[in-house]
Amino acid sequence: MFSLDFLINALSLGSLYALIALGLVIVYGILKLVNFAYGELIMVGGYALFMLGNLPALPWLVMALIAVTIAMLTSYLTERVAFRPVREKSLTAILITSFAVSTLLQNAALLIVSSRSRAVQFPAIFSGSVRLGNVDIANRNILVIVTSTLLLIALTLLLKRTILGIALRAAADKFQMTRMLGVPANLIISVAFVISGLLAGVVSLFWIGRVGSVTPTIGLSPLLIAFVATVIGGMNSLEGAVVGGYLYGFLFSIISLILPQNLLDYREALMFSIVILILLFKPEGLIRGTYSGERVG
Amino acid sequence: MKITTWLKNIFTEHSTLFILITPLIIIALVTDLLDDTLTERIVITMFINLILVLGLQLFMGNGGTLNFAHIGFMGIGAYASVIFSMTPQAKSIGLPDLYPIFNPIQLPFLMALLLGGLIAAFCAAIISFPLMRLSDAAAVITSFALLVIIHVVLVHWDNITAGPQTLFGVDRYTDLWMSVIWGIGFIILAYWFKESSIGLKLRASRDDRYAAATIGINMVIVRWVAFTLSAFMAGIAGGLWAHFITSFSPKAFYLTETFVILAMLVVGGPGGVSGAVVGTLIVSIVREGLRTIESAINIGQLLPSTLVGFAEVFLAIALIVILIFRPGGIMGGREIRWLKKRPLSQKNEDGTNTTIS
């Protein structure tokens, strides 16, 4: 059952999920905002890639870089225009804002492009595979694993070794205290959104690489994955998000393997029931960060 | 407190009810006189949305926690009422995989509708009891998770629903006055709930959960009652909608509708019943106006491609602008009334008055 094939598949799924979850948690940690518009950043990345594909030949890597940059820019803009003015109001206000931003971006895509899916071009290296022993391993899976490992290492270095990173982690721990020590709140929050956009952009390359096309509603599934992964891992720590992402990737692969076909339809419902149970009985998740009172009784 | 004593004071202390209900009755009368199919369609949809918004207000406005699962219970109410109202012949075509036990059952519309509401409330009561202890982000994610779960179940449980396909063959029972009467009834219920002892406790726990706990309010129970009642209203709205639109699929009970209902409540102001009514009216009018423009542009082929999503983009921007400049909504959580409610004031030792409103 646990063949090399299966392990690589699960690992690549887990790497992708870890990136997805991390992008959501980096904003949640600081603002306590569950960003519903996060999935739409992935969609924006996808559409950027689609539109660049129509232009006369650019190297694919350049197109990918531009797409990621556009996702980062969109993330930053949503923060500047929508989230910053409501930040001080209330948790409900900022949550509804994020829901509104999500609807806005989705319908803007409907309005500007179309509701029909658009095929996105990927270089040949994405669809090929290499032979390892007696199994074929898709290049795409290896690319995901390598890219996410590199990205996680880079982020760890940023967060642990630079002043900016230390300020980010401090803000995620105790935001008010960090502000009092002279760290500019706006800058830190903007940086968090930009990193979130970066992760969403990179995710969009691989997510759309799997599906092959982009639609206005493509962001919903990654958003749901991010929810599940962050709740499993622990919403209040960045390590938790990564662990939760990998764990969910493996869990998902195993469930897909062992669940009979007629129950497979309910896979999503099952995962979300697990989410609710974890929030009820172990709200801090696997990796405990700073605990904020989410229970009242 | 009894609902009848409240109604006696409808012109004085509870003028809110009178002020809110009168224009709605006028709208209904005008629609009835106009006898135009399109107008009637818009007004019925508005009244059904009003019930949904009132239900959301009842839990979210008084309790202060966001609830994404509301539309899910609308879906449960819709499918449950349809199962009890359809004729056996229609069921064998529309719902081929239905459990045989339900096949011969056919109830009068009102009973089916009530049963739909009660089933939605029952599901909510069971599911939500353990969830009501959660707050903040955890509460939001669980309610979102609940919406996804309900959606997945509606899409795949084809022994109860028609699966992802559109369900056909529902008889049209909901007419203008049916929706108006339920709408007005629920305005009274929502207002009464807000002012009732349990509503007051819920609002107290929203404003300060620790202070509320110290005076003996059980926040979990109070929230649970509100959630169940709110799901009942959503279920009734679902039943009314199902017997108005007559063919639908689970897609109707998901994020798009959630956004519209949430926008209506937030634009009006979640803090009060007046906000729910005003928000529903304004957003309905604006939305229909935008849709008319949208279809006029599409029919006239003024643009190279068809215009979709224009109304939603506008609504989303309006919502963000409202949240930035007037986070309490248009009504700011107050109720409309013409007589200023007599403040309960008490003399302090230093001669100043403390007003408890």
Interface residues (C-beta under 8 A of the other chain):
Chain A: Y28 K32 V34 A82 P85 V86 K89 S90 L91 T92 A93 L95 I96 T97 F99 A100 V101 T103 L104 Q106 N107 A108 A109 L110 L111 S114 S115 L220 L224 F227 V231 M235 D265 Y266 E268 A269 F272 S273 V275 I276 L279 L280 P283 S292 G293 E294 R295 V296 G297
Chain B: G64 T65 L66 P130 L131 M132 R133 L134 S135 D136 A137 A138 A139 V140 I141 T142 F144 A145 L146 V148 I149 V152 V153 V155 H156 R209 N218 M219 V220 L255 F259 L262 A263 V266 P270 S305 L307 V308 G309 F310 E312 V313 L315 A316 I317 L319 I320 L323 I324 P327
